Amino acid sequence: MGRGASTAEVRLGWGGFSLVVAAGLALIAGQGQVTVGLGWSGYAPEWAVTLTVYLVWRAEKWAAVAGAFILGLLRDAAGGGPTGLYPVALLAAAWFFQPYRVRLNLEAALPLMLCVFGLVLGSGFLVLAPLVAALGWPGEGFNPAPAFLGSALTSALTAPPLFWILNRLTRPRLAGDRHG
């Protein structure tokens, strides 16, 4: 990757894909413990959606779909809800974002934040809320709007630093690269 090359042109290999999924496992597993301990569980970032955006942006289509499915299953396991809700939501988010990944400059913070904010809200309101309502979970009187909005906001705010870290960890090392 030369000086003028964008990181979006570089695709993730197996090592980068495995690193992103492992980061997802660590972030999703730790999310419940930290947010419940702090008392702001409704406003926790949706790491699975943010990492799905990263995979769609940087990985091949099959890897992005596989990653979205795996991260969705991890999120379902950590959340304790019905299995299959988050994989459906993340696959829908990946499917929706795929055509726009080349057009958006996700190296800039504002487009990245708007993209993650929109996909968290979209996956929540368009996919999760109807499925949750149909299954009757988590119970009568549950209003998902504050949780989805808070989660979308914190996801958008945490996406730029997370993408920066993942770009540094998955960047290919070139001969003579003194910055890596």
Secondary structure as the mmCIF struct_conf table of DSSP 4:
data_model
#
loop_
_struct_conf.conf_type_id
_struct_conf.id
_struct_conf.beg_label_comp_id
_struct_conf.beg_label_asym_id
_struct_conf.beg_label_seq_id
_struct_conf.end_label_comp_id
_struct_conf.end_label_asym_id
_struct_conf.end_label_seq_id
TURN_TY1_P TURN_TY1_P1 ARG A 3 GLY A 4
HELX_RH_3T_P HELX_RH_3T_P1 THR A 7 GLU A 9
BEND BEND1 VAL A 10 VAL A 10
HELX_LH_PP_P HELX_LH_PP_P1 ARG A 11 LEU A 12
HELX_RH_AL_P HELX_RH_AL_P1 TRP A 14 LEU A 38
TURN_TY1_P TURN_TY1_P2 GLY A 39 GLY A 39
HELX_RH_3T_P HELX_RH_3T_P2 SER A 41 TYR A 43
HELX_RH_AL_P HELX_RH_AL_P2 TRP A 47 ARG A 58
BEND BEND2 ALA A 59 ALA A 59
HELX_RH_AL_P HELX_RH_AL_P3 LYS A 61 GLY A 79
TURN_TY1_P TURN_TY1_P3 GLY A 80 GLY A 80
BEND BEND3 GLY A 81 GLY A 81
TURN_TY1_P TURN_TY1_P4 THR A 83 GLY A 84
HELX_RH_AL_P HELX_RH_AL_P4 LEU A 85 PHE A 97
HELX_RH_3T_P HELX_RH_3T_P3 GLN A 98 TYR A 100
TURN_TY1_P TURN_TY1_P5 ARG A 101 ARG A 103
BEND BEND4 LEU A 104 LEU A 104
TURN_TY1_P TURN_TY1_P6 LEU A 106 GLU A 107
BEND BEND5 ALA A 108 ALA A 108
HELX_RH_AL_P HELX_RH_AL_P5 ALA A 109 GLY A 122
HELX_RH_PI_P HELX_RH_PI_P1 SER A 123 LEU A 128
HELX_RH_AL_P HELX_RH_AL_P6 ALA A 129 LEU A 135
TURN_TY1_P TURN_TY1_P7 GLY A 136 GLY A 136
BEND BEND6 PRO A 138 PRO A 138
TURN_TY1_P TURN_TY1_P8 GLU A 140 GLY A 141
HELX_RH_AL_P HELX_RH_AL_P7 ALA A 145 THR A 170
HELX_LH_PP_P HELX_LH_PP_P2 ARG A 171 ARG A 173
TURN_TY1_P TURN_TY1_P9 ALA A 175 GLY A 176
BEND BEND7 ARG A 178 ARG A 178
#
